[in-house]
């Protein structure tokens, strides 16, 4: 932990930089983290439990999901302490930047090691190795990303600026997904381990170059806690923020859907559309273009009608589009490739509001918490969201292999039924998220003033 300094000794940091430069610098980190997250979400399950004929199964299928879920839970329990510690850190570099700087390199090292199991065939040693390295990776990832997200309210203080940063971050997020999709080509040519090493070296500068630009807003003596609360008291205070509670439960469902969609895409390409791993890349490009076209429209709509309406509309539209995965089949007069790309593109357009606007809501909710208590707790808010994210991703990773076991044969009427059912499951979860989000209490703040 960084050594604490009295608030009056903290050196003020200049933020007199062009806003666009700050926006891009902040979003570069999103590009790096999304790239490695996209690779893990798409290929880690595929690597350890490949479909028949696609490689050697490395771990027992029945235990893989359990290990991923348990490691996620263990790391989720570490998220609140990360936010709690960063909220109370006082250094001349700020509260968040030191942790972001220290954690990035270990995170990438553990990312590479995930693709280097000790045994080249099914083995419980591989399962134990996966559990250990995945825990270490998620610890480093948590320190990096929780403090990164908690930095947003410090560098963007208006709703307009936050929506703009959200648009930049979401664009870089999509670019990261496309960059990660190239991994299929590298896997075919070099294998998984070399692929991971190449990506780690490529994204390493994206985590460190932004430090040349990013500066935190100084923490004043008034922002410091009036009395030192223990972590349980801090959590209780955060959960008394109604906007936080509603957004957290909404996120539980749309995060699950996003995780399912990302994890199942290689299976859609190879088992539903009957293509190769290399073709996964070509399914990302139309979705990226569709989302990027939507982001300026979402920014305008959020300014015109409020970000709450746009986000709620995106949830509802996604619920209508996702079940369309069940319709892809040879009975239609177009190729399976074309059907798959159309579905992916429509899904990306429908979910563009869901993918773009959460950072702006997060900063708004953290500010509202400051109004309620008189103290800034951004780290604690984002840490709990990190906890929920870990639990959601762990649960989705545990459930997905079981769903995929349903109807894996291409000769069945609906083809690999387990893959297709993810669209139905995702649609139901987005409906639930929409119904919960109807109770969000800060709707009037969601209209950006001119």
N, C-alpha and C positions, 0 to 999 in steps of 0.2 A: 504493500500500500504506500502511496506517496505520502511524504511527511506533511502534516498539516501546518499551515501558517495562519497567523491572525489575519482577519479580513483586511485590516488597514495596511498590512504589509504586501498585499497582493498587487503586483504591478498591473496597471490597466493595460488592456490589449486594444490596439487600434483596429477598428472595423471600417475605416474609411477606404474601402475598396469598392470598385464597381460591382453592383449586385450580381451581374451575370457571371463575373469571375468567381464570386463566392458560391453561386448556385452550381456552377460546373465543377468546382473543386469538391464541394460536398457530394455531388452526385457521382463523381468518379469512384468513390468508395463503394457506392451501391453497385456500380458496374463490376468491380472486382468481387464483391461478396456474392452477387447474383450469379456470376459465372461459375464459381465453385459450388454454390448451392444447386444450380441447375444441373451440373454434372452428377452430383451426389443423388439428387432427386430422380434423375433419369436412369442412371446406370448402376448405382450401388446394389440395388436389388437384383438387377439383371446380371451383374458380375458374379454375385455369390449364388444366385439361383437362376441360371439361364434356362430358357425354354429347351425342350428336347432337341438335340442336334445342333445347338448353338454354343456348346462348351461344357466344361466339367462343373457339376454342382459341387460347391466348396463347403457348404454347411448343411446340417439337417433342416429341411424346409419347415418342419413343425416348430423349431426352436428359434429360427431367424427373427421372426416378428417379436417374440418375447424378449430377446436380447436387445433389439433396437428400442422397444418400448421401455424396458427397465433402465437402459442407459439414458434415455431422454428424461425419464422421471428424476433420476439422480442429478442430472444437470439442471433440470428445471428447479430443483430445490436450491441450487446455487444462485439462481437469477436474482431473487430479492436481496441477498447480501451484496451482490455486485452493485445494484442500484443504490442501496443504503450507503455503501462505502463511498461511491463516487459522489453522492450528494454531499458528503461531509469532507471530501478531499479539498484542500486549499493549497494550490501551488502557483507559481508564477506563470505556468502554462495553462492553468485552468483546472476544472474538475474532471473533464471527460477526455481531453486529448492525450494525457499521459497513458491512460489505459488502452486507448486505441493504438497508440504507437507501440507499446510493449507487446501487445497480444497478436498483432498481424502476422509476424514471421512464424511463431510457433503454430498458429492456426494452419498456415500453408504447409508446414512440415508434416503435421499430422494428417492433413488432407492427402498428401502423397503416400504416406505409410498405409493408409486404408486400402490401397490397391496392391499391397505386397504381403499377402498372408503367408505364413511359414510353410504350409503344406499345399501341394499342387493337386490334391484330391479332397473328397469330403472328409472332414476331420473336426472333432470337437476342439482341437487346438486352434483351428481357424476361427471357431466361434468365440473362444476366449480372447484371442488376439483382436478380433473385430470389436468385442465389447470394450477392451482396454483402450484401444486407439480411438474409438468413437467417443468415449467419455472424455479423453484428453482433448480431442478436436472440439467438442462442444463446449468445454470449459473455456478454451481460447476464443471460440466463436462468440460465446456469451459476453465475455469481457469486451470484445471488440464491437459487437453490434448493439448491445444495450447502451453503451456509452455513446455510440454513434447516433442512435436515434434520439437519445436524451439531449444531444447537442443542438437539435433543430430549433427549439424555442429560444436558444441563446443567439443564434445567428440570423433568425428571421422573427421579427417581433410583430408583424402585421399579418392579418389573414390573407391579404393579397399576395404578399411575398411568400407565405407558406404554401399557398396553392401553386404558385409559380415554381417553387423548389420541388413540390410534389410532382409537377409535370416533368421537370428535368430528371428527377430521380426515377420516375416511372419509365421515361424514355430510355435512360441508361439501364434500367432493370430489363427492359425488353431487349436492348442491345446485348446485355449479358446473357440472356436466354439464347439468342442467336449464336453468340460466340460459343456458348456451352454446347450448342447443337452440333458444332463442327467436331466435337469429340468423337462422334460416331465414325467419321472418316479416319481420325487419328488412331482410334482403337483398331479398326480394320487393318491399318498399315503397320502400327508399331506395338499394339497391345495396350492394356490398361495402365500399367505402371509408367511407361514412357509418356503416354498421353497425360497422366496426372502431373508428371514432372514438367512437361512443356507448359502446361497451363499455369502451374505455380510460378514459374519464372516469368511468364507473360504478365500475370496480374499483380505480381509483387510491387511494381512501381505505382500501381493504382491506389494502393493502401498508404503509400508514403509521400508521393508528390503533393497531395492536398495539404500537407502540413506547412508547405511554403506559403499558403494563402489563408487557411482557416485560423480564426482567432475567436476565443470565447468572450462573451460579455462578462465583465468583472462581477464577482459576487460581493455585494455590499454588506455592511454589518447588519442592515435591516433584514437581509435575506437569510442570515444565519439562524439556525434554530434557537429559539428563546431558551429552551432547556433541552438537554440531550435525551432523546427518546430512544427506547430500545426498538429493535426491528419489528417486534410484534405490534407495538403501539403505532409505529409508522404504517404498517400494513392496515391496521384497523382504521386509521385516519383516511388512507387512500380509498378504502372500500366504502366510506361514507359519501364519496362523490358519485351521485347517481348517473352522471354522464359516463363516467369511467366504467361503472358496472354494466350499463346497457351496451356500450361499445365492446366490452370484453366478451360478453355472451354472444353478441353478433359476430365478432371475430372468430370465436370458437368454431362456428359453422362455416364461414366463408374461407377461413384458413384451411380447414379440413378439405374443403372442395378443391382449393388450389393445390394442395399437396397430392390429392388423388389424381388430379388431371396431369400434373407434372410427372408423377411416377408411372402413370399408365401409358403415356404417349409412345414410348418405344414399342409397347405391346400393340397399340393401335396400328402403328406403321407396319410391324412385322407379322402380326397375327390376323388383324382385321383386313388391312389393305394388301397383305401378302407381298410386302416389299422388303428391302434389306435395311440393316442398321444405318448404312450411309444415307439412306433416304430420309432419316429422321430430320436432318438439317433442312430439307426442302419443305417440310411441314411448318417450320418456324417462321420462314420468311414472309408468307402471306399474312400470318397472324401479327407479326411485327408491323408490317405496313398498315394493316387495318387499325391497330391500336395507335400508332403514331399519327395517323390521320384523325383519329378521334380525340387525341389529347388537347389540341387547340380548341376543338368544339366543346369538350368538357370544361375547360377553363372558362370559356365564354358563358356556357350554361350555368356554371357555378356562380359566376359574377351576376348573371341576370336573374336566376331563380333560386340561388342558394345551393350550397354543396350538399345539404341534407337531401333535397329532392333528387339531385343527380345521382347520389350514392344509392338511395332507395330504388330509383328506377333501374340502375345497373344490376342490383340484386335480383329484382323481379325479372328483368329481361334474361339474365343468366339462367334463372330457373326454367325459363321456357326453351332456351336453346340447348342446354346440356343433354337432355334426354334424346335429342336427335341422333346421338351416337348409335342408338338401337336401329336406326333406319338404314345405315350403311350396308349395302349388300349388292350382290350381282343381279338382283331383280331390277335394278335401276338401269336406264339406258346410257349411263356414263361410267367411266372406269372407276374402280375402287380408289385409285390414287386421287382422282378429281373429287370424288365424294368426301374423302377424308380431309383434303385440303380445304374444301368449302366449309365443312363442319368446324375445323380448327379456326378458320378465319372468323366465322360467325361467333364462335365462343370467345375469341379474343376481343372482338368488338363489343360484345355484350358485357364482358367483365372489365372493360377498360376503366370505367368509373370506380369499380371495386379495387382495382390495382393501383389507381393513381391517387385517390383522395385520402386514404387512412393517415398518412403523415400529417396532413393539415388538421384532421380531427384530433390526432394525438396531441399536437401542440395546443390546440384550443382547450382540450380537456385538462392538460397540465396547468394552463393559465387559470382555468376556472377553479382548480384545486388550490392554487395560490390565493385567489380571491376568498375562498371559503376559510382558509386557515392562516393566511398571512405569511406562509413559508413556501419556498420553492422545493418541490420534490420530484422533479422531472425524472431523475434516475430511478426512483422507486416505482413511478408509474410505468416506465418503459421496461423495468425489470420484471414486473408482474406480467406485462404483455409478453415478455420473453419467456416467462414460465409457461403461460398459456400456449404459446407457440411450440415450445418443446413438448408439452403434453399432447397437443393436437398432432404434431408431426410424428411423435412416437406412436400414438394410437393409430394414426392412419397407416404408418409403416407396418404395424402389427396386423392390421385388418386386411390391407391390400393383398398380401400373398394368399390369404384364405379366400378372398373373393375371386382372385384370378384362377383358383383351382376349379371353379365351376365351369364346366363345359369348355374345356380347352381344345376340343377337336374341331378342325376346320370343316369336317363333314356334317356337323350338326346344323339344323335349320338356321340358327342364329350365329353360326360360327363360334368363336370363343366367347361364350355367354358371359363368363366372369368379367372379361374386359368391357363388354358392352354395358353391363349392369352399373359400372362406375358412373356412366352418364345419368342414369336414373337416380342413383344415390346422391350425386352432386346436385341434381335439380331439386330434390326434396330438401337437402340441407340449405340451399339458397332461399327456398321459400320460408323455411324456419328463421333464417337470418333476417329476411325482410320483415317478418312479423314482429321479431324482437326489436328491430331498429325503428319501428313505428313509435316506440316509446322514448326515443332519444330526446332529452329535455332541453337541448340548446339549439333548437331549430332556428330561432330568430337570429342567433349569432351567425348562422351559416350563410347569410347573404352578405357578400363582400361589398363594403361601401365603395362608392365611386371615388 
